[in-house]
């Protein structure tokens, strides 16, 4: 449900939604903030206070929101903070439990070429979708090979290669394996060899069921 910030009650509800329902209290302690180089920083969902601090300290001009428009109070308060500070907020939805579409990859590449830096890129926890975005940023913007950039999908940032979010690791590993046999650029592979549906089916066919892993991601860490 969209949050109404025009009344005291609505603002209170949005604040409670951000901190209690959307786990903002955890992010207030640890924001999973990391420098990607070239003026881009990855992190979890920032609060208005954190946005103000990052703009003050880093001169942030753009925020890329990988969660898209959602109903938690954190989104409404992020929109309000960005408008007040003159920061461009880009809603660019990605998913953590399925491989990206060709269109999303192309749009992400174009986005990194067009936005103003310094910039922030975030999802909810700064682990899975932020990791996917960080890999693509390092490859498309900084020119790093995928085999090197994929280190952004790591336990260091809270991403684990078990459970359904491991499909992101599988996506990049398929490119690395196939390009080792027949060398080609990542973007050429995406446009000529990559089949999202088939890759996702292969992932589930090869994946061993991991009920504990899925429970940890879904129920303990509350990943989207």
DRENROKE-67850 format. One record per residue: residue number from 1; chain; x, y, z of N, C-alpha, C in turn. Coordinates in nm, 3 decimals. Layout:
% DRENROKE-67850
ATOM  num  cadena      n.X      n.Y      n.Z     ca.X     ca.Y     ca.Z      c.X      c.Y      c.Z
ATOM  NUM       A        X        Y        Z        X        Y        Z        X        Y        Z
...
END
This chain:
% DRENROKE-67850
ATOM  num  cadena      n.X      n.Y      n.Z     ca.X     ca.Y     ca.Z      c.X      c.Y      c.Z
ATOM    1       A    0.084   -0.120    0.000    0.000    0.000    0.000    0.088    0.125    0.000
ATOM    2       A    0.061    0.222   -0.092    0.140    0.345   -0.094    0.133    0.419    0.038
ATOM    3       A    0.242    0.479    0.078    0.248    0.549    0.205    0.218    0.698    0.186
ATOM    4       A    0.139    0.754    0.276    0.100    0.894    0.270    0.182    0.973    0.371
ATOM    5       A    0.265    1.063    0.322    0.352    1.141    0.410    0.298    1.281    0.437
ATOM    6       A    0.174    1.307    0.394    0.120    1.443    0.408    0.057    1.468    0.544
ATOM    7       A    0.036    1.362    0.622   -0.021    1.379    0.756    0.075    1.321    0.860
ATOM    8       A    0.057    1.363    0.984    0.142    1.310    1.091    0.123    1.160    1.108
ATOM    9       A   -0.003    1.116    1.101   -0.030    0.975    1.116    0.030    0.895    1.000
ATOM   10       A    0.015    0.949    0.880    0.071    0.882    0.763    0.222    0.873    0.771
ATOM   11       A    0.286    0.980    0.818    0.432    0.981    0.831    0.476    0.881    0.938
ATOM   12       A    0.400    0.874    1.046    0.433    0.776    1.151    0.422    0.634    1.097
ATOM   13       A    0.316    0.608    1.023    0.298    0.475    0.966    0.412    0.441    0.869
ATOM   14       A    0.453    0.538    0.790    0.563    0.515    0.696    0.693    0.488    0.772
ATOM   15       A    0.716    0.562    0.879    0.837    0.543    0.961    0.838    0.404    1.023
ATOM   16       A    0.723    0.362    1.076    0.714    0.229    1.136    0.731    0.120    1.030
ATOM   17       A    0.672    0.143    0.913    0.687    0.048    0.803    0.833    0.034    0.762
ATOM   18       A    0.903    0.147    0.751    1.043    0.145    0.710    1.131    0.073    0.812
ATOM   19       A    1.111    0.103    0.940    1.201    0.050    1.042    1.163   -0.088    1.093
ATOM   20       A    1.034   -0.118    1.103    0.992   -0.244    1.163    0.955   -0.350    1.059
ATOM   21       A    0.873   -0.313    0.962    0.829   -0.410    0.862    0.938   -0.435    0.758
ATOM   22       A    1.005   -0.329    0.715    1.109   -0.339    0.611    1.249   -0.352    0.671
ATOM   23       A    1.258   -0.374    0.802    1.384   -0.405    0.872    1.487   -0.291    0.866
ATOM   24       A    1.437   -0.168    0.866    1.526   -0.053    0.865    1.610   -0.040    0.990
ATOM   25       A    1.564   -0.095    1.102    1.643   -0.087    1.225    1.776   -0.159    1.210
ATOM   26       A    1.775   -0.270    1.137    1.899   -0.343    1.111    1.993   -0.260    1.024
ATOM   27       A    1.936   -0.199    0.920    2.018   -0.120    0.827    2.071    0.008    0.891
ATOM   28       A    2.003    0.055    0.995    2.052    0.173    1.067    2.185    0.143    1.136
ATOM   29       A    2.204    0.015    1.172    2.328   -0.027    1.237    2.434   -0.062    1.134
ATOM   30       A    2.393   -0.134    1.027    2.486   -0.177    0.924    2.420   -0.160    0.788
ATOM   31       A    2.474   -0.072    0.705    2.413   -0.037    0.576    2.478   -0.110    0.458
ATOM   32       A    2.569   -0.203    0.487    2.634   -0.284    0.381    2.689   -0.194    0.270
ATOM   33       A    2.759   -0.089    0.309    2.807    0.013    0.217    2.947   -0.022    0.168
ATOM   34       A    2.968   -0.018    0.032    3.098   -0.050   -0.025    3.122    0.035   -0.149
ATOM   35       A    3.247    0.075   -0.168    3.290    0.156   -0.281    3.323    0.065   -0.399
ATOM   36       A    3.255    0.085   -0.512    3.281    0.006   -0.632    3.385    0.068   -0.722
ATOM   37       A    3.424    0.192   -0.694    3.516    0.262   -0.781    3.443    0.341   -0.888
ATOM   38       A    3.508    0.444   -0.939    3.449    0.524   -1.047    3.330    0.607   -1.005
ATOM   39       A    3.311    0.626   -0.875    3.200    0.709   -0.829    3.072    0.635   -0.800
ATOM   40       A    3.076    0.501   -0.793    2.957    0.422   -0.763    2.977    0.349   -0.630
ATOM   41       A    2.870    0.345   -0.551    2.872    0.279   -0.421    2.751    0.187   -0.410
ATOM   42       A    2.772    0.067   -0.357    2.662   -0.028   -0.336    2.627   -0.032   -0.188
ATOM   43       A    2.499   -0.056   -0.160    2.454   -0.055   -0.022    2.314   -0.115   -0.013
ATOM   44       A    2.265   -0.128    0.109    2.127   -0.169    0.132    2.036   -0.046    0.124
ATOM   45       A    1.907   -0.068    0.140    1.809    0.042    0.135    1.850    0.154    0.231
ATOM   46       A    1.877    0.273    0.179    1.916    0.382    0.269    1.795    0.454    0.329
ATOM   47       A    1.811    0.501    0.450    1.709    0.584    0.514    1.730    0.729    0.468
ATOM   48       A    1.634    0.818    0.490    1.654    0.959    0.455    1.778    1.018    0.521
ATOM   49       A    1.803    0.983    0.648    1.921    1.035    0.717    2.049    0.987    0.651
ATOM   50       A    2.050    0.863    0.608    2.169    0.810    0.540    2.188    0.875    0.404
ATOM   51       A    2.078    0.898    0.334    2.087    0.967    0.204    2.147    1.105    0.222
ATOM   52       A    2.101    1.178    0.322    2.156    1.311    0.347    2.305    1.304    0.379
ATOM   53       A    2.344    1.205    0.459    2.485    1.191    0.496    2.571    1.156    0.376
ATOM   54       A    2.521    1.067    0.290    2.600    1.028    0.173    2.611    1.144    0.073
ATOM   55       A    2.505    1.223    0.061    2.517    1.339   -0.027    2.616    1.440    0.029
ATOM   56       A    2.609    1.463    0.158    2.701    1.558    0.222    2.847    1.512    0.210
ATOM   57       A    2.871    1.385    0.233    3.009    1.336    0.238    3.064    1.296    0.101
ATOM   58       A    2.975    1.253    0.009    3.022    1.200   -0.119    2.971    1.278   -0.240
ATOM   59       A    2.879    1.372   -0.218    2.826    1.449   -0.330    2.734    1.370   -0.420
ATOM   60       A    2.659    1.275   -0.366    2.574    1.186   -0.445    2.476    1.265   -0.533
ATOM   61       A    2.471    1.227   -0.662    2.380    1.292   -0.757    2.268    1.200   -0.805
ATOM   62       A    2.292    1.068   -0.798    2.194    0.972   -0.848    2.184    0.854   -0.752
ATOM   63       A    2.063    0.803   -0.735    2.042    0.678   -0.661    1.967    0.582   -0.753
ATOM   64       A    2.023    0.463   -0.771    1.960    0.358   -0.852    1.896    0.258   -0.756
ATOM   65       A    1.764    0.252   -0.758    1.687    0.167   -0.669    1.649    0.039   -0.742
ATOM   66       A    1.713   -0.072   -0.705    1.689   -0.199   -0.772    1.564   -0.271   -0.721
ATOM   67       A    1.498   -0.215   -0.622    1.374   -0.273   -0.569    1.253   -0.230   -0.651
ATOM   68       A    1.266   -0.121   -0.724    1.152   -0.065   -0.793    1.059    0.006   -0.696
ATOM   69       A    0.946    0.050   -0.747    0.844    0.117   -0.666    0.774    0.012   -0.581
ATOM   70       A    0.788    0.021   -0.449    0.725   -0.076   -0.360    0.647   -0.002   -0.251
ATOM   71       A    0.569   -0.076   -0.175    0.475   -0.014   -0.083    0.527    0.015    0.056
ATOM   72       A    0.650   -0.019    0.086    0.703    0.008    0.219    0.728    0.158    0.239
ATOM   73       A    0.725    0.199    0.364    0.751    0.340    0.394    0.888    0.385    0.352
ATOM   74       A    0.982    0.294    0.345    1.119    0.329    0.305    1.123    0.387    0.165
ATOM   75       A    1.035    0.340    0.074    1.035    0.394   -0.061    0.978    0.536   -0.064
ATOM   76       A    0.866    0.556    0.002    0.806    0.689    0.004    0.901    0.791    0.066
ATOM   77       A    0.973    0.751    0.169    1.064    0.844    0.236    1.191    0.864    0.154
ATOM   78       A    1.230    0.764    0.075    1.343    0.781   -0.015    1.308    0.879   -0.126
ATOM   79       A    1.189    0.865   -0.183    1.143    0.957   -0.286    1.142    1.100   -0.234
ATOM   80       A    1.086    1.119   -0.115    1.079    1.252   -0.055    1.218    1.310   -0.030
ATOM   81       A    1.309    1.230    0.023    1.443    1.278    0.052    1.517    1.317   -0.075
ATOM   82       A    1.504    1.236   -0.180    1.572    1.267   -0.305    1.520    1.395   -0.368
ATOM   83       A    1.389    1.415   -0.363    1.331    1.539   -0.417    1.382    1.661   -0.340
ATOM   84       A    1.387    1.648   -0.209    1.431    1.761   -0.126    1.578    1.794   -0.149
ATOM   85       A    1.658    1.693   -0.179    1.803    1.712   -0.194    1.847    1.732   -0.339
ATOM   86       A    1.754    1.719   -0.433    1.789    1.735   -0.574    1.866    1.616   -0.630
ATOM   87       A    1.843    1.497   -0.573    1.906    1.374   -0.620    1.811    1.304   -0.717
ATOM   88       A    1.864    1.257   -0.829    1.781    1.181   -0.922    1.766    1.038   -0.870
ATOM   89       A    1.641    0.994   -0.854    1.612    0.858   -0.811    1.564    0.778   -0.931
ATOM   90       A    1.635    0.670   -0.963    1.601    0.585   -1.076    1.550    0.451   -1.024
ATOM   91       A    1.424    0.419   -1.053    1.369    0.288   -1.017    1.402    0.190   -1.129
ATOM   92       A    1.487    0.093   -1.098    1.534   -0.003   -1.199    1.524   -0.143   -1.137
ATOM   93       A    1.407   -0.204   -1.149    1.379   -0.328   -1.078    1.461   -0.446   -1.130
ATOM   94       A    1.522   -0.519   -1.037    1.588   -0.645   -1.066    1.533   -0.750   -0.971
ATOM   95       A    1.566   -0.875   -0.998    1.516   -0.986   -0.917    1.632   -1.073   -0.871
ATOM   96       A    1.617   -1.130   -0.752    1.725   -1.209   -0.694    1.709   -1.358   -0.715
ATOM   97       A    1.589   -1.404   -0.753    1.563   -1.547   -0.764    1.538   -1.593   -0.906
ATOM   98       A    1.571   -1.509   -1.002    1.564   -1.548   -1.142    1.671   -1.472   -1.220
ATOM   99       A    1.721   -1.530   -1.328    1.824   -1.460   -1.405    1.766   -1.337   -1.473
ATOM  100       A    1.848   -1.237   -1.500    1.797   -1.114   -1.562    1.755   -1.137   -1.707
ATOM  101       A    1.662   -1.058   -1.754    1.622   -1.063   -1.895    1.725   -0.989   -1.979
ATOM  102       A    1.723   -1.016   -2.108    1.812   -0.944   -2.200    1.782   -0.794   -2.195
ATOM  103       A    1.655   -0.760   -2.188    1.616   -0.619   -2.183    1.673   -0.550   -2.060
ATOM  104       A    1.667   -0.616   -1.944    1.719   -0.557   -1.821    1.870   -0.538   -1.831
ATOM  105       A    1.940   -0.633   -1.890    2.085   -0.619   -1.906    2.118   -0.499   -1.996
ATOM  106       A    2.047   -0.488   -2.107    2.068   -0.374   -2.197    2.035   -0.242   -2.129
ATOM  107       A    1.924   -0.240   -2.055    1.883   -0.117   -1.986    1.983   -0.081   -1.877
ATOM  108       A    2.040   -0.181   -1.811    2.139   -0.155   -1.706    2.266   -0.096   -1.767
ATOM  109       A    2.310   -0.151   -1.877    2.427   -0.098   -1.947    2.406    0.048   -1.987
ATOM  110       A    2.289    0.077   -2.046    2.259    0.214   -2.087    2.249    0.307   -1.966
ATOM  111       A    2.195    0.256   -1.857    2.181    0.336   -1.736    2.317    0.380   -1.683
ATOM  112       A    2.411    0.287   -1.675    2.543    0.321   -1.624    2.617    0.420   -1.714
ATOM  113       A    2.578    0.424   -1.840    2.640    0.517   -1.934    2.577    0.655   -1.930
ATOM  114       A    2.459    0.667   -1.870    2.384    0.792   -1.879    2.368    0.868   -1.747
ATOM  115       A    2.378    0.799   -1.634    2.352    0.867   -1.507    2.469    0.955   -1.466
ATOM  116       A    2.439    1.049   -1.377    2.543    1.133   -1.319    2.604    1.063   -1.198
ATOM  117       A    2.733    1.076   -1.186    2.805    1.022   -1.071    2.856    1.138   -0.986
ATOM  118       A    2.881    1.113   -0.858    2.873    0.990   -0.779    2.729    0.941   -0.764
ATOM  119       A    2.718    0.807   -0.748    2.587    0.746   -0.742    2.586    0.630   -0.642
ATOM  120       A    2.466    0.599   -0.596    2.443    0.483   -0.509    2.358    0.382   -0.584
ATOM  121       A    2.384    0.253   -0.564    2.300    0.148   -0.618    2.261    0.057   -0.502
ATOM  122       A    2.132    0.031   -0.486    2.089   -0.045   -0.369    1.971   -0.135   -0.399
ATOM  123       A    1.955   -0.238   -0.316    1.834   -0.318   -0.311    1.783   -0.310   -0.167
ATOM  124       A    1.732   -0.418   -0.111    1.688   -0.414    0.028    1.804   -0.435    0.124
ATOM  125       A    1.877   -0.545    0.104    1.985   -0.580    0.196    2.124   -0.549    0.141
ATOM  126       A    2.132   -0.512    0.013    2.263   -0.483   -0.046    2.343   -0.607   -0.078
ATOM  127       A    2.275   -0.721   -0.092    2.347   -0.848   -0.107    2.331   -0.910   -0.245
ATOM  128       A    2.208   -0.938   -0.286    2.184   -1.016   -0.408    2.165   -0.928   -0.532
ATOM  129       A    2.059   -0.849   -0.534    2.036   -0.762   -0.649    2.144   -0.654   -0.658
ATOM  130       A    2.188   -0.602   -0.546    2.298   -0.506   -0.548    2.425   -0.573   -0.600
ATOM  131       A    2.442   -0.702   -0.567    2.556   -0.775   -0.619    2.548   -0.793   -0.769
ATOM  132       A    2.429   -0.828   -0.820    2.408   -0.839   -0.964    2.438   -0.707   -1.033
ATOM  133       A    2.381   -0.599   -0.979    2.405   -0.468   -1.038    2.552   -0.429   -1.031
ATOM  134       A    2.620   -0.465   -0.923    2.762   -0.431   -0.908    2.848   -0.506   -1.008
ATOM  135       A    2.816   -0.634   -1.034    2.890   -0.710   -1.135    2.877   -0.641   -1.271
ATOM  136       A    2.754   -0.607   -1.307    2.730   -0.543   -1.437    2.796   -0.405   -1.442
ATOM  137       A    2.795   -0.332   -1.332    2.862   -0.202   -1.329    3.012   -0.218   -1.352
ATOM  138       A    3.074   -0.308   -1.279    3.218   -0.327   -1.294    3.254   -0.371   -1.436
ATOM  139       A    3.168   -0.450   -1.498    3.197   -0.495   -1.634    3.171   -0.385   -1.736
ATOM  140       A    3.052   -0.328   -1.735    3.014   -0.231   -1.838    3.080   -0.095   -1.818
ATOM  141       A    3.093   -0.050   -1.696    3.144    0.085   -1.669    3.295    0.087   -1.649
ATOM  142       A    3.346   -0.012   -1.573    3.488   -0.013   -1.542    3.570   -0.104   -1.634
ATOM  143       A    3.501   -0.184   -1.716    3.571   -0.268   -1.812    3.631   -0.395   -1.754
ATOM  144       A    3.588   -0.437   -1.636    3.644   -0.558   -1.576    3.584   -0.682   -1.642
ATOM  145       A    3.663   -0.787   -1.662    3.607   -0.913   -1.712    3.503   -0.967   -1.614
ATOM  146       A    3.405   -1.038   -1.666    3.301   -1.094   -1.580    3.362   -1.186   -1.474
ATOM  147       A    3.462   -1.263   -1.512    3.525   -1.354   -1.417    3.587   -1.284   -1.298
ATOM  148       A    3.623   -1.158   -1.316    3.677   -1.078   -1.206    3.565   -1.002   -1.134
ATOM  149       A    3.473   -0.945   -1.212    3.366   -0.865   -1.153    3.271   -0.947   -1.069
ATOM  150       A    3.261   -1.077   -1.097    3.163   -1.162   -1.028    3.194   -1.177   -0.879
ATOM  151       A    3.310   -1.132   -0.837    3.340   -1.135   -0.693    3.245   -1.048   -0.613
ATOM  152       A    3.169   -0.961   -0.679    3.069   -0.880   -0.610    2.953   -0.964   -0.558
ATOM  153       A    2.939   -1.086   -0.609    2.842   -1.180   -0.554    2.916   -1.269   -0.455
ATOM  154       A    2.923   -1.224   -0.333    3.007   -1.290   -0.233    2.942   -1.285   -0.096
ATOM  155       A    2.980   -1.380   -0.010    2.933   -1.380    0.128    2.975   -1.253    0.201
ATOM  156       A    3.082   -1.189    0.152    3.129   -1.065    0.215    3.018   -0.960    0.217
ATOM  157       A    2.933   -0.963    0.116    2.824   -0.865    0.106    2.690   -0.924    0.151
ATOM  158       A    2.693   -1.048    0.199    2.570   -1.112    0.243    2.504   -1.198    0.138
ATOM  159       A    2.572   -1.220    0.023    2.518   -1.308   -0.081    2.576   -1.448   -0.061
ATOM  160       A    2.490   -1.549   -0.072    2.534   -1.687   -0.053    2.495   -1.771   -0.174
ATOM  161       A    2.587   -1.859   -0.214    2.562   -1.939   -0.333    2.487   -2.068   -0.300
ATOM  162       A    2.386   -2.055   -0.215    2.293   -2.163   -0.191    2.153   -2.103   -0.194
ATOM  163       A    2.054   -2.188   -0.207    1.919   -2.137   -0.216    1.890   -2.083   -0.356
ATOM  164       A    1.775   -2.025   -0.372    1.730   -1.981   -0.504    1.808   -1.861   -0.557
ATOM  165       A    1.869   -1.782   -0.468    1.947   -1.667   -0.516    2.076   -1.710   -0.584
ATOM  166       A    2.113   -1.838   -0.573    2.233   -1.889   -0.641    2.216   -1.888   -0.793
ATOM  167       A    2.093   -1.863   -0.840    2.073   -1.853   -0.984    2.155   -1.740   -1.045
ATOM  168       A    2.184   -1.636   -0.965    2.267   -1.526   -1.015    2.409   -1.573   -1.039
ATOM  169       A    2.463   -1.656   -0.949    2.596   -1.714   -0.969    2.596   -1.805   -1.093
ATOM  170       A    2.489   -1.884   -1.106    2.480   -1.977   -1.218    2.474   -1.902   -1.351
ATOM  171       A    2.404   -1.791   -1.355    2.395   -1.709   -1.476    2.534   -1.669   -1.525
ATOM  172       A    2.615   -1.614   -1.436    2.748   -1.569   -1.478    2.842   -1.687   -1.503
ATOM  173       A    2.827   -1.795   -1.426    2.914   -1.911   -1.447    2.889   -1.975   -1.583
ATOM  174       A    2.766   -1.970   -1.631    2.735   -2.023   -1.764    2.807   -1.944   -1.872
ATOM  175       A    2.805   -1.811   -1.859    2.879   -1.730   -1.956    3.029   -1.761   -1.951
ATOM  176       A    3.085   -1.767   -1.831    3.229   -1.792   -1.816    3.266   -1.927   -1.877
ATOM  177       A    3.185   -2.030   -1.853    3.213   -2.163   -1.906    3.200   -2.167   -2.058
ATOM  178       A    3.096   -2.107   -2.111    3.073   -2.111   -2.255    3.173   -2.025   -2.331
ATOM  179       A    3.211   -1.912   -2.274    3.309   -1.827   -2.342    3.450   -1.884   -2.334
ATOM  180       A    3.473   -1.975   -2.240    3.603   -2.042   -2.233    3.619   -2.139   -2.349
ATOM  181       A    3.507   -2.195   -2.396    3.509   -2.287   -2.509    3.510   -2.210   -2.641
ATOM  182       A    3.426   -2.109   -2.649    3.418   -2.024   -2.768    3.420   -1.878   -2.722
ATOM  183       A    3.539   -1.815   -2.726    3.551   -1.678   -2.673    3.454   -1.580   -2.737
ATOM  184       A    3.386   -1.504   -2.654    3.298   -1.398   -2.702    3.274   -1.302   -2.586
ATOM  185       A    3.239   -1.180   -2.620    3.212   -1.082   -2.516    3.085   -1.118   -2.443
ATOM  186       A    3.073   -1.066   -2.322    2.954   -1.094   -2.243    2.828   -1.045   -2.313
ATOM  187       A    2.832   -0.923   -2.368    2.711   -0.868   -2.429    2.675   -0.945   -2.556
ATOM  188       A    2.775   -0.996   -2.629    2.746   -1.079   -2.747    2.683   -1.212   -2.703
ATOM  189       A    2.733   -1.269   -2.595    2.675   -1.393   -2.544    2.530   -1.370   -2.503
ATOM  190       A    2.504   -1.259   -2.437    2.368   -1.228   -2.394    2.274   -1.221   -2.513
ATOM  191       A    2.321   -1.162   -2.624    2.233   -1.141   -2.740    2.227   -1.259   -2.835
ATOM  192       A    2.324   -1.349   -2.830    2.325   -1.458   -2.928    2.311   -1.598   -2.869
ATOM  193       A    2.347   -1.616   -2.742    2.346   -1.750   -2.684    2.253   -1.763   -2.563
ATOM  194       A    2.235   -1.657   -2.493    2.163   -1.662   -2.366    2.013   -1.684   -2.386
ATOM  195       A    1.959   -1.782   -2.316    1.816   -1.809   -2.313    1.775   -1.810   -2.166
ATOM  196       A    1.708   -1.704   -2.121    1.672   -1.690   -1.979    1.590   -1.808   -1.929
ATOM  197       A    1.488   -1.845   -2.003    1.399   -1.951   -1.958    1.473   -2.083   -1.948
ATOM  198       A    1.551   -2.116   -2.052    1.625   -2.242   -2.052    1.729   -2.245   -1.941
ATOM  199       A    1.798   -2.134   -1.919    1.899   -2.129   -1.814    1.835   -2.147   -1.676
ATOM  200       A    1.721   -2.084   -1.657    1.653   -2.097   -1.528    1.607   -2.241   -1.505
ATOM  201       A    1.558   -2.305   -1.610    1.516   -2.444   -1.599    1.636   -2.534   -1.568
ATOM  202       A    1.748   -2.508   -1.635    1.869   -2.585   -1.609    1.915   -2.569   -1.464
ATOM  203       A    1.907   -2.447   -1.414    1.946   -2.421   -1.276    1.864   -2.505   -1.180
ATOM  204       A    1.734   -2.508   -1.198    1.648   -2.584   -1.108    1.665   -2.735   -1.128
ATOM  205       A    1.697   -2.776   -1.249    1.719   -2.919   -1.275    1.847   -2.967   -1.206
ATOM  206       A    1.951   -2.884   -1.210    2.080   -2.923   -1.154    2.090   -2.895   -1.004
ATOM  207       A    2.010   -2.803   -0.957    2.019   -2.760   -0.818    1.964   -2.866   -0.724
ATOM  208       A    2.037   -2.895   -0.622    1.988   -2.983   -0.518    1.897   -2.902   -0.425
ATOM  209       A    1.786   -2.960   -0.389    1.694   -2.891   -0.300    1.766   -2.857   -0.168
ATOM  210       A    1.751   -2.734   -0.126    1.818   -2.688   -0.005    1.717   -2.616    0.082
ATOM  211       A    1.635   -2.697    0.152    1.530   -2.638    0.233    1.583   -2.548    0.342
ATOM  212       A    1.694   -2.588    0.403    1.752   -2.506    0.509    1.804   -2.375    0.451
ATOM  213       A    1.871   -2.383    0.335    1.922   -2.262    0.272    1.812   -2.165    0.234
ATOM  214       A    1.704   -2.219    0.175    1.591   -2.133    0.139    1.527   -2.073    0.264
ATOM  215       A    1.517   -2.152    0.370    1.458   -2.102    0.496    1.541   -1.989    0.553
ATOM  216       A    1.674   -2.003    0.548    1.762   -1.898    0.599    1.742   -1.769    0.520
ATOM  217       A    1.740   -1.781    0.387    1.726   -1.663    0.302    1.589   -1.598    0.316
ATOM  218       A    1.485   -1.681    0.322    1.348   -1.628    0.321    1.297   -1.588    0.459
ATOM  219       A    1.325   -1.670    0.559    1.265   -1.650    0.690    1.359   -1.580    0.790
ATOM  220       A    1.487   -1.609    0.780    1.581   -1.548    0.874    1.633   -1.414    0.822
ATOM  221       A    1.682   -1.414    0.698    1.737   -1.290    0.640    1.630   -1.206    0.572
ATOM  222       A    1.512   -1.264    0.548    1.400   -1.190    0.486    1.440   -1.125    0.353
ATOM  223       A    1.506   -1.202    0.268    1.546   -1.151    0.137    1.425   -1.142    0.043
ATOM  224       A    1.424   -1.038   -0.039    1.315   -1.024   -0.137    1.346   -1.108   -0.260
END
